[in-house]
Amino acid sequence: MPRRRQAVTIKHVAADAGVSLQTVSRVINAEPNVRNEMRERVQASIDRLGYIPSIAAQRMSGSRSYLILALNDRDRTIEAWRARQGSDWVDQMLLGGMLKCAEHGYRMLFELVDTHDDHVERELTATLAALQPDGVILTPPHSDNPKITSFLQSRRVPFARIGSKGKAGGIPLVMGDEDAARDATRRLIELGHQRIGFIAGSAEYSLSEWRKAGWRGAMADAGLPMDTLCVRGDFSYQSGVDAARTLLALEPRPTAIIASNDHMALAAGDVAEEMEIAIPEALSLISFDNTPVTTFANPPLTAIDQPVAETVSRAVELLITASRGEVLPALPVVVPARLIERASTGPAPLAT
């Protein structure tokens, strides 16, 4: 039988580089108090020997676990997975988070929690005890859940809050929802639209109100009417159907609609088709999120692209910065969204 190759350990690296185990550990953990010459010597030995640091060894060598934990709402996530309706929030979150973790020698773990459970603290206690993460990423709507944020603060666990302005601690990151809604509304105004309807999202999410505020701000700046033109949905397709029917029954009806997510925008498009209202000739339509379904709609949807991967990547970076005791930037951190124009928007129809 062939002999099993002996695993390369931190001791081999130290001997090869002619330095102490502590020096190798400092280099592996990217600690600041190492001379460049020494860092390069240790790194050359690591590369030559093919040494791969294990997280278990790193965790034993210091106070850090080299794990970042991302939490998502259990019920909503499972419902979206089972529906298979093209939402890629989790995919984008893992894309941004895992790649950034890998850059720094960390790993990202993904857990689902029941944010409506009275025993959420017990659930979090068990999760934190088992994993001991260096930081936690909270996603909407529980990035603003006081039970969770207060619990993490009491345990002194650094946490980042996606879609939150962070009035109760943590590292808040937002995706420029208000500015994005304002920009989308202004673009429709440039195209000549004056009656622009807005389908708001669930009030449980702070970002729903930010998006609504952006629409209202742009409409007010242009001196355009808003009465009866805002209808609330809950991000579901059916709520989008109900909201679109309400808006398109108005007299005069809106010539454009902005929906607070893709599912409600698709619903509005289907209601318009049912009512024989042509898009974009008689009705322009803009969506939020820009999930894959927007490109397969007929016509493809103009959408505000939510930079989920970039935002979670930045959250990981900031949590690692916090774990090292380094200075954080001004908060909240804004990762701006952008408007992607497709065939569902066009000039306002001429008045008849």
C-alpha positions as CSV (number, residue, x, y, z in Angstrom):
1,M,0.0,0.0,0.0
2,P,1.2,3.5,-0.7
3,R,2.3,5.5,2.4
4,R,-0.2,8.1,3.4
5,R,1.3,11.6,3.0
6,Q,1.9,13.3,6.3
7,A,-0.2,16.5,6.8
8,V,1.7,19.7,6.9
9,T,1.2,21.5,10.2
10,I,1.9,24.9,11.6
11,K,5.1,23.4,13.2
12,H,6.4,22.5,9.8
13,V,5.9,26.0,8.6
14,A,7.6,27.5,11.6
15,A,10.6,25.2,11.2
16,D,10.9,25.9,7.5
17,A,10.7,29.7,8.0
18,G,12.9,29.6,11.1
19,V,10.4,31.5,13.3
20,S,8.2,30.8,16.3
21,L,4.8,29.2,16.2
22,Q,3.3,32.5,17.5
23,T,4.8,34.4,14.5
24,V,3.2,31.9,12.0
25,S,-0.1,32.2,13.9
26,R,0.1,36.0,13.6
27,V,0.7,35.9,9.9
28,I,-2.1,33.4,9.3
29,N,-4.5,35.5,11.3
30,A,-3.5,38.7,9.5
31,E,-2.5,40.4,12.7
32,P,-1.0,43.9,12.3
33,N,2.2,43.6,14.5
34,V,4.3,41.6,12.0
35,R,7.2,43.1,10.0
36,N,6.7,42.8,6.2
37,E,10.0,40.9,5.8
38,M,8.8,38.3,8.4
39,R,5.3,38.1,6.8
40,E,6.8,37.4,3.4
41,R,9.2,34.7,4.8
42,V,6.3,32.9,6.5
43,Q,4.1,33.2,3.5
44,A,6.8,31.8,1.3
45,S,7.1,28.7,3.6
46,I,3.3,28.3,3.6
47,D,3.3,28.4,-0.3
48,R,6.3,26.1,-0.6
49,L,4.9,23.5,1.8
50,G,1.3,23.7,0.7
51,Y,0.1,24.4,4.2
52,I,-3.7,25.0,4.5
53,P,-4.7,26.6,7.9
54,S,-7.6,24.8,9.5
55,I,-10.3,26.7,11.2
56,A,-10.1,24.4,14.2
57,A,-6.5,25.3,14.7
58,Q,-7.1,29.0,14.2
59,R,-9.9,28.9,16.7
60,M,-7.7,27.2,19.3
61,S,-4.9,29.8,18.8
62,G,-6.9,32.9,19.8
63,S,-10.3,34.4,20.7
64,R,-11.7,34.4,17.2
65,S,-13.8,31.6,15.6
66,Y,-13.3,32.6,11.9
67,L,-17.0,32.0,11.4
68,I,-19.6,34.5,10.2
69,L,-23.2,33.5,10.8
70,A,-26.0,34.8,8.5
71,L,-29.6,34.6,9.8
72,N,-32.6,34.5,7.6
73,D,-36.3,34.2,8.4
74,R,-37.3,30.5,8.5
75,D,-40.9,30.7,7.3
76,R,-40.3,33.2,4.5
77,T,-37.2,31.4,3.2
78,I,-38.8,28.0,3.1
79,E,-42.0,29.4,1.5
80,A,-39.8,31.0,-1.2
81,W,-37.8,27.8,-1.8
82,R,-40.9,25.7,-2.1
83,A,-42.6,28.2,-4.4
84,R,-39.6,28.2,-6.8
85,Q,-40.7,31.6,-8.1
86,G,-37.3,32.9,-9.1
87,S,-36.3,34.9,-5.9
88,D,-32.6,34.8,-5.6
89,W,-32.1,36.7,-2.3
90,V,-30.4,33.8,-0.5
91,D,-28.2,33.0,-3.6
92,Q,-27.0,36.6,-3.8
93,M,-26.5,36.8,0.0
94,L,-24.3,33.6,0.0
95,L,-22.5,34.7,-3.1
96,G,-21.3,38.0,-1.6
97,G,-20.8,36.7,1.9
98,M,-18.9,33.5,1.1
99,L,-16.6,35.1,-1.4
100,K,-15.6,37.8,1.0
101,C,-15.2,35.4,3.9
102,A,-12.9,33.3,1.7
103,E,-10.7,36.3,1.1
104,H,-10.1,36.7,4.8
105,G,-9.8,33.0,5.7
106,Y,-13.3,32.9,7.2
107,R,-16.3,30.6,6.5
108,M,-19.9,31.7,6.3
109,L,-22.7,29.6,7.9
110,F,-26.4,30.1,7.0
111,E,-29.1,29.5,9.6
112,L,-32.9,29.9,9.5
113,V,-34.6,31.3,12.6
114,D,-38.3,31.7,13.5
115,T,-38.5,35.5,14.1
116,H,-42.1,35.2,15.2
117,D,-41.3,32.5,17.9
118,D,-41.6,33.6,21.5
119,H,-38.6,31.4,22.1
120,V,-36.3,33.0,19.6
121,E,-33.8,33.9,22.3
122,R,-33.6,30.2,23.3
123,E,-33.0,29.3,19.6
124,L,-30.3,31.9,19.3
125,T,-28.6,30.9,22.5
126,A,-28.2,27.3,21.2
127,T,-27.0,28.5,17.8
128,L,-24.4,30.9,19.3
129,A,-23.2,28.3,21.8
130,A,-22.6,25.7,19.1
131,L,-20.9,28.0,16.5
132,Q,-19.4,30.9,18.5
133,P,-19.4,33.1,15.4
134,D,-17.2,36.2,15.3
135,G,-20.2,38.1,13.9
136,V,-23.8,37.8,12.8
137,I,-25.5,39.1,9.7
138,L,-29.3,39.9,10.1
139,T,-31.5,40.3,7.1
140,P,-34.9,42.0,6.8
141,P,-37.3,42.1,8.6
142,H,-35.5,40.8,11.7
143,S,-32.6,43.2,11.3
144,D,-35.0,45.5,13.1
145,N,-36.4,42.9,15.5
146,P,-35.7,44.2,19.0
147,K,-35.7,40.8,20.6
148,I,-32.8,39.7,18.3
149,T,-30.8,42.9,18.4
150,S,-31.1,43.3,22.2
151,F,-30.1,39.6,22.7
152,L,-27.0,40.0,20.5
153,Q,-26.0,43.2,22.2
154,S,-26.4,41.6,25.6
155,R,-24.1,38.8,24.5
156,R,-21.6,41.3,23.0
157,V,-21.8,39.6,19.6
158,P,-21.0,42.0,16.8
159,F,-23.8,42.1,14.2
160,A,-24.5,43.7,10.9
161,R,-28.1,44.8,10.0
162,I,-29.0,44.6,6.3
163,G,-31.9,47.0,5.5
164,S,-31.7,48.9,8.8
165,K,-30.5,52.3,9.9
166,G,-29.4,50.8,13.1
167,K,-30.9,53.0,15.8
168,A,-30.5,50.1,18.3
169,G,-26.9,49.2,17.8
170,G,-25.0,46.9,15.4
171,I,-23.5,47.8,12.0
172,P,-26.4,49.1,9.8
173,L,-26.2,48.8,6.0
174,V,-28.9,50.1,3.5
175,M,-29.2,49.8,-0.2
176,G,-30.3,53.3,-1.0
177,D,-34.0,52.3,-1.2
178,E,-35.3,55.9,-0.8
179,D,-33.0,57.4,-3.4
180,A,-33.7,54.5,-5.8
181,A,-37.4,55.0,-5.6
182,R,-36.9,58.7,-6.1
183,D,-34.7,58.1,-9.1
184,A,-37.2,55.7,-10.7
185,T,-40.0,58.2,-10.2
186,R,-38.0,61.0,-11.7
187,R,-37.2,58.9,-14.7
188,L,-40.9,58.3,-15.3
189,I,-41.5,62.1,-14.9
190,E,-38.8,62.7,-17.5
191,L,-40.8,60.4,-19.8
192,G,-43.8,62.6,-19.4
193,H,-45.8,60.6,-16.8
194,Q,-47.8,62.7,-14.3
195,R,-50.1,60.0,-12.7
196,I,-47.6,57.5,-11.3
197,G,-49.0,54.8,-9.0
198,F,-47.0,53.2,-6.3
199,I,-47.5,49.7,-4.8
200,A,-45.9,49.7,-1.4
201,G,-44.6,46.7,0.4
202,S,-45.4,45.3,3.8
203,A,-45.1,47.8,6.7
204,E,-43.2,45.1,8.6
205,Y,-40.1,46.1,6.6
206,S,-38.5,49.5,7.2
207,L,-37.4,49.6,3.5
208,S,-41.1,49.6,2.4
209,E,-41.5,53.0,4.0
210,W,-38.2,54.3,2.6
211,R,-39.3,53.3,-0.9
212,K,-42.6,55.0,-0.5
213,A,-40.9,58.1,0.8
214,G,-38.7,58.3,-2.3
215,W,-41.7,58.1,-4.5
216,R,-43.6,60.7,-2.5
217,G,-40.5,63.0,-2.5
218,A,-40.1,63.0,-6.3
219,M,-43.9,63.5,-6.8
220,A,-43.9,66.4,-4.4
221,D,-40.9,68.0,-6.0
222,A,-42.6,67.9,-9.4
223,G,-45.9,69.2,-8.0
224,L,-47.8,66.0,-9.0
225,P,-50.9,64.5,-7.3
226,M,-50.5,61.5,-5.0
227,D,-54.0,61.1,-3.5
228,T,-55.3,57.5,-4.1
229,L,-52.1,56.6,-6.1
230,C,-50.4,54.6,-3.3
231,V,-51.8,51.2,-2.5
232,R,-50.1,48.8,0.0
233,G,-49.3,45.1,-0.8
234,D,-47.4,42.6,1.2
235,F,-44.8,41.6,-1.5
236,S,-46.9,38.6,-2.6
237,Y,-48.2,38.1,-6.1
238,Q,-51.8,38.2,-5.0
239,S,-51.4,41.4,-3.1
240,G,-49.9,42.9,-6.3
241,V,-53.0,41.8,-8.3
242,D,-55.3,43.4,-5.8
243,A,-53.3,46.6,-5.7
244,A,-53.0,46.9,-9.5
245,R,-56.7,46.4,-9.9
246,T,-57.4,49.2,-7.4
247,L,-54.9,51.6,-9.2
248,L,-56.1,50.7,-12.7
249,A,-59.7,51.2,-11.8
250,L,-59.0,54.9,-11.0
251,E,-60.3,57.6,-13.3
252,P,-58.1,58.9,-14.7
253,R,-55.9,55.9,-14.2
254,P,-52.2,56.1,-13.8
255,T,-50.0,55.9,-16.8
256,A,-47.1,54.3,-14.8
257,I,-46.8,52.1,-11.8
258,I,-43.8,51.4,-9.5
259,A,-44.1,48.2,-7.5
260,S,-42.0,47.5,-4.4
261,N,-40.9,44.0,-5.6
262,D,-40.8,41.9,-8.7
263,H,-43.7,39.6,-7.7
264,M,-46.1,42.6,-7.3
265,A,-44.8,44.1,-10.6
266,L,-45.4,40.9,-12.5
267,A,-48.9,40.8,-11.0
268,A,-49.5,44.4,-12.2
269,G,-48.4,43.4,-15.6
270,D,-50.8,40.5,-15.7
271,V,-53.7,42.7,-14.5
272,A,-52.9,45.2,-17.3
273,E,-52.9,42.4,-19.9
274,E,-56.2,41.2,-18.5
275,M,-57.6,44.7,-18.9
276,E,-56.0,45.0,-22.4
277,I,-53.8,47.9,-21.3
278,A,-50.6,47.7,-23.4
279,I,-47.2,47.9,-21.7
280,P,-45.4,50.2,-22.2
281,E,-47.6,52.1,-24.7
282,A,-50.4,52.7,-22.2
283,L,-48.8,51.8,-19.0
284,S,-45.1,51.9,-17.9
285,L,-44.0,49.5,-15.2
286,I,-41.0,49.6,-12.8
287,S,-40.1,46.9,-10.3
288,F,-37.8,46.7,-7.2
289,D,-35.3,43.8,-6.7
290,N,-34.3,42.8,-10.3
291,T,-34.5,39.0,-9.6
292,P,-34.1,36.7,-12.7
293,V,-37.8,36.7,-13.4
294,T,-37.6,40.3,-14.6
295,T,-35.8,39.4,-17.7
296,F,-38.3,36.7,-18.6
297,A,-41.3,38.9,-18.3
298,N,-43.2,40.0,-21.4
299,P,-42.0,42.7,-21.9
300,P,-38.9,42.5,-19.7
301,L,-39.2,44.7,-16.6
302,T,-37.4,47.9,-16.0
303,A,-36.1,47.3,-12.4
304,I,-34.2,48.8,-9.5
305,D,-31.4,46.4,-9.0
306,Q,-30.8,45.6,-5.3
307,P,-27.1,45.0,-4.6
308,V,-27.6,42.1,-2.2
309,A,-24.3,40.4,-2.9
310,E,-22.3,43.6,-2.5
311,T,-24.1,44.6,0.7
312,V,-23.6,41.3,2.4
313,S,-20.0,41.3,1.2
314,R,-19.5,44.7,2.8
315,A,-21.2,43.4,6.0
316,V,-18.7,40.6,6.3
317,E,-15.9,43.0,5.8
318,L,-17.1,45.3,8.5
319,L,-17.7,42.5,11.0
320,I,-14.1,41.3,10.5
321,T,-13.0,44.9,10.9
322,A,-15.0,45.1,14.2
323,S,-13.6,41.8,15.4
324,R,-10.1,43.2,15.0
325,G,-10.9,46.3,17.0
326,E,-10.3,48.6,14.0
327,V,-12.2,51.8,13.3
328,L,-15.5,51.5,11.4
329,P,-16.7,54.0,8.7
330,A,-19.6,56.4,9.2
331,L,-22.8,54.6,9.7
332,P,-25.2,53.6,8.2
333,V,-23.2,52.3,5.3
334,V,-25.0,52.9,2.0
335,V,-24.5,50.5,-1.0
336,P,-26.5,52.2,-3.7
337,A,-29.0,50.5,-6.0
338,R,-29.3,51.3,-9.7
339,L,-32.1,51.5,-12.2
340,I,-31.9,49.1,-15.1
341,E,-34.1,50.2,-18.0
342,R,-35.8,47.5,-20.1
343,A,-38.8,47.4,-22.4
344,S,-41.6,47.9,-19.7
345,T,-41.1,51.7,-19.6
346,G,-41.7,54.3,-22.3
347,P,-43.0,57.8,-22.9
348,A,-46.4,58.7,-21.4
349,P,-49.3,58.2,-23.7
350,L,-50.7,61.3,-25.3
351,A,-53.8,62.6,-23.6
352,T,-57.0,62.0,-25.6
